[in-house]
Amino acid sequence: MLTRRIVLGASGLTMIGSHARAENYPSRPIRLVVPYAPGGGTDIAGRLTAARLSTALGQTVVVENRGGAGGNIGTQVVAAAPNDGYTLLFAANSMTINAALYANPGFDVVRDFAPIAGVASTTVVLVVRADMPVKTLPEFIAYARARPGELNHGTPGPGTPQHLAAELFDSMAGTKIIHVPYRGTAPSVTGLLSGEVNLMFASVSAVEPLIKDGRIRAIAVTSSKRSSAWPDLPTISEVLNGYECDLWYAILGPRGMAAPSVETVDKAVAEMMKDPEFIQLMQTRGFEPTYLPAARLAAVLAQDLDRWKKLGQATGIKME
């Protein structure tokens, strides 16, 4: 009986200690892992978020870039990190693409992570060369359907959100547009301007100046609703019902992160969304602040994972 009381007492102390640590969270700097090299869209959004989180949480949030394998290396780092809340992931939707298309990405989206909060979204825009004789999405679809295998589209590489946006479009529009992968966003945009490719599904930030200069023509956006930056551009879903390929950014922690710590970060993100300065900073860089609580973010992760798995099976796309 005495032994049993000692064991129970020790267990209770452990639980109290764990709860106390969660209540005091954060008591030291937090590492926010961005699984890409500095300078890209995910890195920019991550750094803007980290700066505001530092203020909201009263602790320094340090961005650590861990690029490689299309984002898989940095994601693996967080999956294997202690679940004390001091190592977090700044994820993009490429996380679910990689999980769906790689045979062994080194992590499981559902099993290995604690969803915390969605932070921002941005859209991909369908752009064509200025000399292509189409101005609307129905015109473009008709034009592409009449030329199966004759048109091509450039992307920053296989398995990128831009590539998947194009493949999803092909599967839903009944078109056959040839994929031309480049090694990065800048070369793919150069390919469009030089005439190597006819069109692109591109991030807004990569092509906005070219659209404004009239060097390329914007046809539609891939998001579920019209972009606040381009309200006159229709969504593809207005013509192809059910089409959606938002680019999103979110914060996740390792599996088993204490619920009070998750709630602390979640509340800090929710407060950021009320800050006009943060909203303006994000919007001027092409991002739309988009808060998603943990439960909603979990649903988005599952939905995206299912979508890309089905697309991979239908098209045969696989990543090595």
Secondary structure as UniProt FT lines:
FT   HELIX           2..23
FT   STRAND          30..34
FT   TURN            38..39
FT   HELIX           41..57
FT   STRAND          61..65
FT   HELIX           69..71
FT   HELIX           72..79
FT   STRAND          87..92
FT   HELIX           94..101
FT   TURN            109..111
FT   STRAND          113..122
FT   STRAND          124..129
FT   TURN            130..131
FT   HELIX           137..145
FT   TURN            148..150
FT   STRAND          152..155
FT   TURN            158..159
FT   HELIX           161..173
FT   STRAND          178..181
FT   HELIX           185..194
FT   STRAND          199..203
FT   HELIX           204..212
FT   TURN            213..214
FT   STRAND          216..221
FT   TURN            231..232
FT   HELIX           236..238
FT   TURN            241..242
FT   STRAND          247..254
FT   TURN            255..256
FT   HELIX           259..272
FT   TURN            273..274
FT   HELIX           276..284
FT   TURN            285..286
FT   STRAND          288..292
FT   HELIX           294..315
//
